[in-house]
Amino acid sequence: MRGVAAIFVAVFHYTRFYMPRADIPVIPVQITDVPYAAFLWPVYAYGEDAVRLFWVISGFVFAHVYWQRNTPAREFAVARFARLYPLHFVTLIFVAVLQIISLKTSGYWQIVANNDLKHFILQLFLMDSSLSLSDGNSFNAPIWSVSAEVFVYVLFFATLPLTKRSPLAVSVLLAALSFAVLNSRPDGFIISKLVFTCGVFFFSGSACYAIYRSFQNSSPKLLAVITACVAAAWVGVLMDNTNLLLLALTCAIVLALATLERVARGGGALLRFLGDISYSLYLVHIPLQILVLVIVDIFFDGARGFADHPAVLPIYLAGSIWLAYLANVYFEKPAGAWLRKRLN
């Protein structure tokens, strides 16, 4: 599901091919005019919300991994750093170079603005969206969700003794506290609201794992919880409450997949490929788009009509997945293993 969510985000960002320049942030195309809009319009319109699903999956997986063993702080920090930072650093440098080329040759940045020294330093330390110092998206923009999640990792590890003792109660409490701070934080508060939004979804994911672990031998109870989540999502639709809809729906999806995996284990190995490349796909698709737009601006007078061709979306997705596979196999995994060995 994490891989599918990454594909949704990549499709959501397809409309960025139509942007003439970063300082004109309005995308000059209607969703109905984008290729395959007849059946992909929900992804074009709401695909970015798949990030919330990332966070719930993270909370579920972290709880599964770390509630069942004692992990030193150094080992936890090294594992997170080795997993996330190498590919982030490389894509950051790559995008910075492309943006400089675009600025020199065309006079403007591509897709995202704020590509200055301040935002480079914030990106370098994964703080571009976790602190309220940023002026908006910059460089490889999708990293914003990882930046927000890093702070939540610290809170997760700090509260591990409590969640191990009372998994469901503490997870729900942490999600509720995140929600409370999100809605009460004063203007100018140094920690960004995105961190607390992430906390709501992440700790809801760990609460889902607590429920799954408690009811894993009782499918009827799990189905009842999933049904309740779907009902809550429907209430969110009726009340026009997007937050309730997204939270209930993402929890329902994760619990349903965890329940299904107990029955249909054979599918996991076949689909693991998508899960393995999900982080790479999430980070490489925007650099690929920027590269294409720089080439178009230099050699084809900045024409954006190519994005209307029905072959471009499949080529873009196939290219992103292929590039993500190469990055995962030949860089992300080896670099992560090397860093873990060195830092541990």
C-alpha positions in Angstrom: 0.0 0.0 0.0 2.9 2.3 0.7 4.1 1.8 -2.9 0.6 2.5 -4.3 0.4 5.6 -2.2 3.7 6.8 -3.7 2.3 6.2 -7.2 -0.8 8.3 -6.2 1.5 11.2 -5.1 3.4 10.9 -8.4 0.2 11.1 -10.4 -1.0 14.0 -8.3 2.1 15.9 -9.2 1.7 15.2 -13.0 0.0 18.5 -13.4 3.3 20.2 -12.4 4.4 19.5 -16.0 2.0 22.4 -17.0 3.6 25.0 -14.8 5.4 27.6 -16.9 7.6 28.6 -13.9 7.8 28.4 -10.2 6.9 32.0 -9.5 3.5 31.4 -11.2 2.2 28.8 -8.7 -1.3 28.5 -10.3 -1.4 25.4 -12.5 -2.9 26.6 -15.8 -4.9 23.5 -16.5 -8.2 22.0 -15.3 -8.2 18.5 -13.9 -10.8 17.5 -16.5 -8.3 18.4 -19.3 -5.4 16.2 -18.0 -4.8 12.9 -19.7 -7.0 10.0 -18.3 -8.9 12.4 -16.2 -12.1 10.4 -16.7 -10.9 7.8 -14.2 -7.9 9.4 -12.6 -9.5 12.7 -11.5 -9.7 11.6 -7.8 -6.0 11.1 -7.8 -5.3 14.4 -9.6 -7.5 16.1 -7.1 -6.7 14.3 -3.8 -3.6 12.3 -4.4 -1.5 14.4 -2.0 -3.6 13.1 0.9 -1.9 9.7 0.4 0.8 11.2 2.6 -1.6 10.8 5.5 -1.6 7.1 4.7 2.2 7.0 4.7 2.1 8.3 8.3 -0.5 5.8 9.5 1.5 2.9 7.9 4.6 4.3 9.6 2.9 4.3 13.0 1.7 0.8 12.5 5.0 -0.6 11.4 7.0 1.2 14.0 4.8 -0.2 16.7 5.2 -3.7 15.3 9.0 -3.4 15.2 9.9 -1.5 18.4 7.2 -2.5 20.9 8.5 -6.1 20.8 12.2 -5.4 21.6 14.5 -3.2 23.5 16.3 -0.7 21.2 19.1 1.6 22.3 18.6 5.3 21.3 21.8 5.2 19.2 20.6 2.2 17.2 17.2 3.8 16.6 18.7 7.1 15.5 21.2 5.3 13.2 18.5 3.2 11.6 16.4 6.2 10.8 19.3 8.3 9.5 20.6 5.5 7.3 17.2 4.8 6.0 16.1 8.4 5.1 19.1 10.7 4.7 21.3 9.4 1.9 18.7 9.5 -0.9 17.4 12.8 0.5 20.9 14.4 0.4 21.5 13.2 -3.2 18.2 14.4 -4.5 18.6 17.7 -2.7 21.9 18.3 -4.4 20.6 17.1 -7.8 17.6 19.4 -7.6 19.7 22.4 -6.4 22.0 21.9 -9.5 19.0 21.7 -11.8 17.4 24.8 -10.3 20.7 26.8 -10.8 20.8 25.7 -14.4 17.2 26.7 -14.9 17.8 30.1 -13.3 20.9 30.7 -15.4 19.4 29.6 -18.7 15.7 30.6 -18.4 15.7 33.1 -15.6 13.4 31.3 -13.3 13.0 28.2 -11.1 10.9 25.1 -11.9 7.9 23.8 -10.0 8.9 25.1 -6.5 10.4 28.4 -5.5 12.3 29.4 -2.3 15.4 27.7 -3.6 17.7 30.0 -1.6 20.5 29.4 1.0 18.1 29.6 4.0 15.9 26.9 2.6 18.8 24.8 1.4 20.1 24.7 5.0 16.7 23.9 6.3 16.4 21.0 3.8 20.0 19.9 4.6 18.9 19.3 8.2 15.5 18.0 7.4 13.8 21.0 9.0 12.1 22.6 6.0 8.5 21.8 7.2 9.2 20.8 10.9 10.0 24.4 11.9 8.0 27.5 11.1 11.0 29.2 9.5 10.2 28.0 6.0 8.5 30.3 3.5 7.0 27.3 1.6 8.1 24.3 -0.5 11.6 24.3 -1.8 14.1 22.1 -3.7 12.8 18.5 -3.6 9.4 19.4 -2.2 8.0 16.0 -1.2 10.6 15.7 1.6 8.3 18.0 3.6 6.4 15.0 5.0 9.6 13.2 6.1 10.8 16.5 7.8 7.5 16.6 9.8 7.8 12.9 10.6 11.3 13.1 12.1 10.1 15.1 15.1 7.4 12.4 15.6 10.1 9.7 15.6 11.7 11.4 18.6 8.4 11.5 20.5 7.7 7.9 19.6 11.0 6.7 20.9 10.8 8.9 24.1 7.4 7.4 24.9 8.3 3.8 24.1 8.3 2.7 27.8 4.7 4.0 28.2 3.4 2.6 24.9 4.9 -0.8 25.7 3.0 -0.8 29.0 -0.3 0.5 27.7 -0.2 0.3 23.9 -3.7 1.4 22.9 -4.3 3.9 25.7 -1.0 5.8 25.2 -1.2 5.8 21.4 -4.7 7.3 21.6 -3.5 9.8 24.2 -0.5 10.8 22.0 -2.7 11.2 18.9 -5.2 13.3 21.0 -2.4 15.5 22.4 -1.1 16.0 18.9 -4.6 17.1 17.8 -5.0 19.4 20.8 -1.7 21.1 20.2 -2.4 21.4 16.5 -5.6 23.3 17.2 -4.3 25.5 20.1 -0.7 26.4 19.1 -0.2 30.2 18.9 0.9 32.1 15.9 4.7 32.1 15.6 5.1 28.8 17.4 8.5 27.4 16.3 7.3 23.8 15.6 5.2 23.7 12.5 1.6 22.5 12.6 2.6 19.8 10.1 4.5 18.0 12.8 1.4 17.8 14.9 -0.7 16.7 11.9 1.7 13.9 11.4 1.5 13.0 15.1 -2.3 12.6 14.8 -1.9 10.1 11.9 1.3 8.4 13.1 0.0 7.6 16.6 -3.4 6.6 15.2 -1.4 4.1 13.2 0.3 2.7 16.3 -3.2 2.6 17.9 -4.3 0.5 14.9 -1.5 -1.9 15.6 -2.5 -2.2 19.3 -6.0 -3.1 18.1 -4.7 -5.5 15.5 -2.5 -7.2 18.0 -5.3 -7.5 20.6 -7.8 -8.9 18.1 -5.5 -10.8 15.6 -7.0 -14.1 16.6 -10.6 -12.8 16.2 -11.4 -11.8 12.6 -15.0 -10.8 13.6 -13.7 -8.2 16.1 -11.2 -6.8 13.6 -14.0 -6.6 11.0 -16.2 -4.7 13.5 -13.4 -2.2 14.1 -12.8 -1.8 10.4 -16.6 -1.3 9.8 -16.6 1.3 12.6 -13.7 3.2 10.8 -15.6 3.1 7.5 -18.7 4.4 9.3 -16.7 7.2 10.8 -15.3 8.1 7.4 -18.8 8.3 6.0 -19.8 10.6 8.9 -16.8 12.7 7.9 -18.3 12.9 4.3 -21.7 13.8 5.6 -20.3 16.5 7.9 -17.9 17.8 5.3 -15.1 17.1 7.8 -12.0 16.2 5.7 -9.8 15.5 8.7 -12.3 12.9 10.1 -12.7 11.3 6.7 -9.0 11.0 6.1 -8.1 9.7 9.6 -10.9 7.1 9.6 -10.3 6.0 6.0 -6.5 5.6 6.4 -7.0 3.6 9.6 -9.6 1.4 7.9 -7.3 0.7 5.0 -4.3 -0.2 7.2 -6.4 -2.5 9.4 -8.1 -4.1 6.4 -4.7 -4.8 4.7 -3.2 -6.2 7.9 -6.3 -8.5 8.3 -6.1 -9.5 4.7 -2.4 -10.4 5.0 -3.3 -13.1 7.5 -5.4 -14.8 4.9 -3.6 -14.1 1.7 0.1 -14.2 2.6 1.2 -15.2 -0.9 0.5 -11.7 -2.4 3.0 -10.0 -0.1 6.1 -11.3 -1.8 4.8 -10.3 -5.2 4.0 -6.8 -4.1 7.0 -6.2 -1.9 8.7 -4.6 -4.9 6.4 -1.6 -4.7 7.0 -1.3 -1.0 10.7 -1.5 -1.4 10.9 1.4 -3.9 8.2 3.5 -2.3 10.6 6.0 -0.6 12.8 6.2 -3.7 9.7 6.8 -5.9 8.5 9.5 -3.5 11.8 11.3 -3.8 12.8 10.9 -7.4 9.7 11.8 -9.3 9.9 15.6 -8.8 13.6 15.8 -9.7 12.7 13.8 -12.9 10.0 16.4 -13.7 12.3 19.3 -13.1 14.9 17.7 -15.4 12.3 17.3 -18.1 11.1 20.9 -17.8 14.7 22.3 -17.8 15.3 20.4 -21.0 12.0 21.5 -22.6 12.8 25.2 -21.7 16.4 25.0 -23.1 15.7 23.1 -26.3 12.0 23.5 -27.0 11.2 27.1 -26.1 9.4 26.2 -22.9 6.4 24.5 -24.6 4.1 22.6 -22.2 1.8 21.0 -24.7 3.8 17.7 -24.5 1.9 17.0 -21.2 -1.4 16.7 -23.1 -0.1 13.6 -25.0 -1.7 10.4 -23.6 1.7 8.6 -23.8 3.5 11.0 -21.5 1.8 10.0 -18.2 2.6 6.3 -18.7 6.2 7.1 -19.7 6.6 9.5 -16.7 5.3 6.8 -14.3 7.4 4.0 -15.9 10.5 6.3 -15.8 9.9 7.2 -12.2 9.4 3.6 -11.1 12.5 2.5 -13.1 14.6 5.3 -11.7 13.3 4.5 -8.2 14.3 0.9 -8.6 17.8 1.8 -9.7 18.1 4.3 -6.8 16.8 1.7 -4.3 19.0 -1.2 -5.4 22.2 0.6 -6.3 22.2 3.5 -3.9 19.6 3.6 -1.2 20.2 0.0 0.2 24.0 0.0 -0.1 24.4 3.5 1.3 22.1 2.6 4.2 23.9 -0.6 5.0 27.3 1.2 4.8 26.1 4.0 7.2 24.6 1.5 9.7 27.9 -0.4 9.7 30.0 2.8 10.2 27.7 4.5 12.7 26.9 1.5 14.9 
